[in-house]
């Protein structure tokens, strides 16, 4: 991995987190399926659209980054420092954020990429969708996938910029508990001293 430094644009976006309510304004248009078939086709479309992010260097180049939430506003953690210093969520791994995508209704994009660790290397597991809890979604989450038969498991989350609905879609690393289950029991997503296996 190469050391990736924050760009001026990303620094500006990070400063916006403190006033992040601006990112939560406006409605969220619901996605329109670009195919006619099955959940597996929907997931394959997402997998193909995000395959390049199996390389976390490309994710950083495209404005995703791990954030240090102990600072105000949060600051970017260099890619080479993610495994050593970023917050690891047991069952989910490390999260890289692209805050400009919060509220995006296109399932082939996501404001959060969840990476596990295998042999010291980041392994892409899930896309995390984040939708503001306001307007038509104040009390119940959206339905992103046309063919999921109600399997989406949205959950409320409090972020520094407001309350959101969040949904994991384990499209890059299998989750034996289900594609939309919040946590993955597989080792790369528990491979941290704070997690019990």
C-alpha positions as CSV (number, residue, x, y, z in Angstrom):
1,X,0.0,0.0,0.0
2,X,1.1,3.5,-0.6
3,X,0.6,6.4,1.8
4,X,-2.4,8.4,0.7
5,X,-2.7,11.9,2.0
6,X,-6.0,13.8,2.2
7,X,-6.9,16.1,-0.7
8,X,-8.2,19.6,-0.3
9,X,-11.6,18.5,-1.4
10,X,-11.7,15.7,1.1
11,X,-10.6,18.0,3.9
12,X,-13.4,20.4,3.0
13,X,-15.9,17.4,3.1
14,X,-14.5,16.3,6.5
15,X,-15.0,19.8,7.9
16,X,-18.6,19.6,6.7
17,X,-19.2,16.7,9.1
18,X,-19.7,19.0,12.0
19,X,-22.4,20.8,10.1
20,X,-23.5,17.5,8.5
21,X,-27.2,18.3,8.8
22,X,-26.8,19.8,5.3
23,X,-26.1,16.3,4.0
24,X,-29.3,15.1,5.5
25,X,-31.7,17.5,3.9
26,X,-33.9,16.8,1.0
27,X,-35.8,13.6,0.0
28,X,-34.3,10.3,-1.0
29,X,-35.5,9.0,-4.3
30,X,-36.1,5.3,-4.3
31,X,-34.0,3.2,-6.7
32,X,-35.3,1.9,-10.0
33,X,-34.2,-1.6,-10.9
34,X,-32.1,-1.7,-14.0
35,X,-33.0,-5.4,-14.6
36,X,-35.9,-7.7,-14.3
37,X,-35.3,-10.8,-12.3
38,X,-34.0,-11.7,-8.9
39,X,-32.2,-10.6,-5.8
40,X,-29.1,-12.4,-7.0
41,X,-29.1,-10.3,-10.2
42,X,-29.5,-7.1,-8.1
43,X,-26.6,-8.2,-5.9
44,X,-24.4,-9.2,-8.9
45,X,-25.0,-5.7,-10.4
46,X,-23.8,-4.1,-7.2
47,X,-20.9,-6.6,-6.9
48,X,-19.7,-5.7,-10.4
49,X,-20.1,-1.9,-9.9
50,X,-18.0,-2.0,-6.7
51,X,-15.5,-4.7,-7.5
52,X,-12.7,-2.1,-7.9
53,X,-13.0,-1.3,-4.2
54,X,-11.7,-4.7,-3.3
55,X,-8.5,-2.7,-3.6
56,X,-8.7,-0.2,-0.7
57,X,-6.2,2.1,-2.5
58,X,-8.8,2.7,-5.2
59,X,-11.4,3.4,-2.6
60,X,-9.1,6.1,-1.1
61,X,-8.5,7.5,-4.5
62,X,-12.2,7.7,-5.1
63,X,-12.8,9.7,-1.8
64,X,-13.6,6.9,0.7
65,X,-11.5,7.1,3.9
66,X,-11.4,5.8,7.5
67,X,-12.1,8.6,9.9
68,X,-10.8,9.4,13.3
69,X,-14.0,10.3,15.2
70,X,-12.0,11.4,18.3
71,X,-11.3,14.8,16.6
72,X,-13.8,17.5,15.9
73,X,-14.3,17.5,13.1
74,X,-13.3,13.9,12.3
75,X,-10.1,13.6,10.4
76,X,-8.9,11.2,7.8
77,X,-6.8,8.2,8.8
78,X,-4.1,7.4,6.2
79,X,-4.6,4.1,4.4
80,X,-1.4,2.7,5.8
81,X,-2.6,3.4,9.3
82,X,-6.1,1.9,9.1
83,X,-5.3,-1.5,10.5
84,X,-3.3,-0.1,13.4
85,X,-5.4,2.9,14.4
86,X,-8.9,3.0,12.9
87,X,-11.9,1.8,14.9
88,X,-12.7,-1.9,14.3
89,X,-16.4,-2.9,14.7
90,X,-16.6,-6.6,15.7
91,X,-18.7,-8.4,13.1
92,X,-18.2,-5.6,10.5
93,X,-14.5,-4.6,10.5
94,X,-13.2,-1.2,9.5
95,X,-15.4,1.4,7.8
96,X,-14.3,3.7,5.0
97,X,-16.7,6.7,4.4
98,X,-17.6,8.8,1.4
99,X,-19.8,11.3,3.1
100,X,-20.9,12.9,-0.2
101,X,-22.9,9.7,-0.8
102,X,-25.0,9.8,2.4
103,X,-28.6,9.4,1.3
104,X,-27.8,8.1,-2.1
105,X,-30.6,5.9,-3.4
106,X,-28.5,4.1,-6.0
107,X,-27.7,0.6,-4.7
108,X,-24.6,0.4,-6.8
109,X,-23.0,3.1,-4.7
110,X,-22.7,3.3,-1.0
111,X,-21.4,5.9,1.5
112,X,-19.7,3.2,3.5
113,X,-17.4,0.3,2.6
114,X,-16.8,-2.4,5.3
115,X,-13.4,-4.1,5.3
116,X,-12.3,-7.1,7.4
117,X,-8.6,-8.1,7.8
118,X,-6.9,-11.2,6.6
119,X,-3.2,-11.6,7.1
120,X,-2.8,-7.9,7.7
121,X,-4.6,-7.0,4.4
122,X,-8.0,-5.2,4.2
123,X,-10.7,-7.4,2.6
124,X,-13.9,-5.8,1.3
125,X,-16.9,-7.5,2.8
126,X,-20.0,-5.2,2.7
127,X,-21.5,-2.0,1.4
128,X,-23.3,0.0,4.0
129,X,-26.2,2.1,2.9
130,X,-27.1,5.2,5.0
131,X,-30.4,7.0,4.7
132,X,-31.4,10.0,6.9
133,X,-34.2,9.3,9.3
134,X,-36.4,12.2,8.2
135,X,-39.4,12.9,6.0
136,X,-41.0,9.7,4.7
137,X,-38.2,7.7,6.4
138,X,-38.6,9.2,9.8
139,X,-40.2,6.2,11.4
140,X,-39.5,3.3,8.9
141,X,-36.6,2.6,6.5
142,X,-36.7,2.5,2.7
143,X,-36.8,-0.6,0.7
144,X,-33.7,-0.6,-1.6
145,X,-34.0,-4.0,-3.2
146,X,-36.9,-5.0,-5.4
147,X,-36.5,-8.8,-5.1
148,X,-35.4,-9.3,-1.5
149,X,-38.8,-10.6,-0.1
150,X,-38.5,-8.4,3.0
151,X,-34.9,-9.6,3.9
152,X,-33.4,-6.1,4.3
153,X,-32.4,-5.5,7.9
154,X,-32.2,-1.8,8.3
155,X,-31.3,-0.5,11.7
156,X,-31.3,3.0,13.3
157,X,-27.8,4.5,13.9
158,X,-26.8,7.8,15.5
159,X,-24.0,9.5,13.6
160,X,-22.2,12.8,14.4
161,X,-24.4,14.5,11.8
162,X,-27.8,13.0,12.7
163,X,-29.9,9.8,12.9
164,X,-29.9,7.5,9.9
165,X,-31.1,4.1,8.8
166,X,-28.2,1.8,8.0
167,X,-28.2,-1.5,6.0
168,X,-25.3,-3.8,5.3
169,X,-25.2,-5.8,2.1
170,X,-22.5,-8.5,2.2
171,X,-21.9,-8.7,-1.5
172,X,-18.1,-9.1,-1.5
173,X,-17.6,-11.6,1.3
174,X,-20.2,-14.3,2.1
175,X,-22.1,-14.0,5.3
176,X,-23.5,-17.3,6.4
177,X,-26.2,-15.5,8.5
178,X,-27.6,-13.7,5.4
179,X,-26.6,-11.0,2.9
180,X,-28.4,-8.2,4.8
181,X,-27.5,-9.2,8.4
182,X,-25.7,-6.5,10.3
183,X,-22.7,-8.5,11.4
184,X,-20.6,-11.3,9.7
185,X,-19.4,-14.1,11.9
186,X,-16.5,-14.9,9.6
187,X,-12.9,-14.5,10.9
188,X,-11.9,-11.4,8.9
189,X,-14.6,-9.4,10.6
190,X,-13.7,-10.6,14.1
191,X,-9.9,-10.6,13.5
192,X,-9.1,-8.0,16.2
193,X,-8.0,-8.3,19.8
194,X,-11.2,-6.7,21.0
195,X,-13.4,-9.4,19.4
196,X,-14.2,-12.8,20.7
197,X,-14.1,-15.7,18.3
